[in-house]
Amino acid sequence: MSSFIPVITALVAFAVTAVMGIPFIPYLRKLKFGQTILDDGPSWHKSKQGTPTMGGIMIVAGVIAALVIGIITGFLSDAPLANELQGGLKPITLIAGLVFALMCGAIGFIDDYIKVVKKRNLGLTAKQKTVLQLLATLAYLITLAVGGMHTTWIPFVGDVNIISGFGLIFWPISLIFIYYMVNAVNLTDDIDGLASSITLVVCCAYMLIASRSGMAGINCLAAAGAGSCVGFIFWNAKPAKVFMGDTGSMFLGGLVVALAYGCGKPILLILAGIVYILEALSVVLQVASFKLTGKRIFKMSPIHHHFEMSGWSEDKICLVFSVVAFVGCFVAALAVYLGW
C-alpha cells in the first residue's frame, strides 16, 4: 500500500486542481480578475488581455488537499510515511517546506491582488517583494537549522557538515540561491503551459530522488506538486483559459526549493532546475549588457521570449524547454541512484 501513496496523492492533486477550475475560472472572470498584458512583452500577447489570473490558487488547493489525503492514507495503512512523521528532521523539512511554499504563494497573491484589484500594473515594488521573500527564506532556513539540518550532500564528496567551520557558508549561499530560484520560477511563467510543464518534470524527478533517499513525506509533496501541475495544464495549455499569476508561480518556486532542501540535496537543484536558472540568468545578462554596452544579447528576455521573437510557437518552446528540464532532472536523479 505504501508504494501507492504517492500515486494516490498525485491523483487527488490532479482531480482537485482540474475540477476546481470548472467553477473557479468563471468566478474569476465574473470578478474581472483578468491579466493585464504589459507593453514590454511580445505584441501578440495582447490577445491574452483579460484572461483570468490568480489561477495558482487552484494549484495551492490541489497540493494541500492531496498532501492531507496522502498523510491520512499513510497513517491508516501504517506505511513508512506514518513512522517518518513521528519525529525528527524529516517531518520538520516537510512542514517547513510546505509553509515556505505557502509564504511564497502569499507574497505572489498580494502582488496579484494589487495588480488586479487595485489596478496597479506593477503590483508590489521590487524592494517590497525582495524584503518579503528574503524574510520568508530566512525564516525557512532558521527552521531547518534549528530543526536539525546539520549536513548537506555534495556529489563525489558525500555529507558535509554545515553547522561549524567553513560549512557555515552554506546558509548565506542558500539565502541567495533560494531567493534566485523562487524568482527564476516566477520568470518562467510567461507563456501558456511553460511553468507548469517544467515544474511537472522537476516534481517527477524529485519523486524519484526522494524515494531513493528514503524521504516518504517529500515524495508525497513532490507527487502532489506533479498532480497539481497536470491538473493546471488542463486549463493553462494554449490557448490558456486561466493564468497562475504570481500566486501560482511563486508557490511553485517555493515548492521546488522545499523539495530540493527537503531531500537534503539542494545542490541537485542546479541540474533539476536548469531551465529556471537559465531563464533568470538571461534577464541578468540582458540587463547587464544593456547597461554596460547599450546593446542587448537577446531579442527579448527572459530567454523564452527570445525564441518566441525568433518564430518559435509557444507549444514548441514548452516542448523543447521541457526536454531540457528532463535532461537536467535525469542527470540529477542518476547522481542519486548511482551514489555519486
Protein Blocks (a to p, Z undefined) as FASTA:
>chain_A
ZZmmmmmmmmmmmmmmmmmmmmmmmmmmmnopacdddfkbcfklmmmgoiaghklmmmmm
mmmmmmmmmmmmmmmnopaklmmmngcjklmmmmmmmmmmmmmmmmmmmmmmmmmmnopa
klpafklmmmmmmmmmmmmmmmmmmnopabdcdehkbpcdfkgcjllmmmmmmmmmmmmm
mmmmmmmmmbghklmmmmmmmmmmmmmmmmmnopaklmmmmmmmmmmmmmmmmmmpccdf
bdebjmlmmmmmmmmmmmmmmnopamlmmmmmmmmmmmmmmmmmmmmmmmmnopafbfbd
cfklmmmmnopafklmmmmmmmmmmmmmmmmmmmmmnoZZ
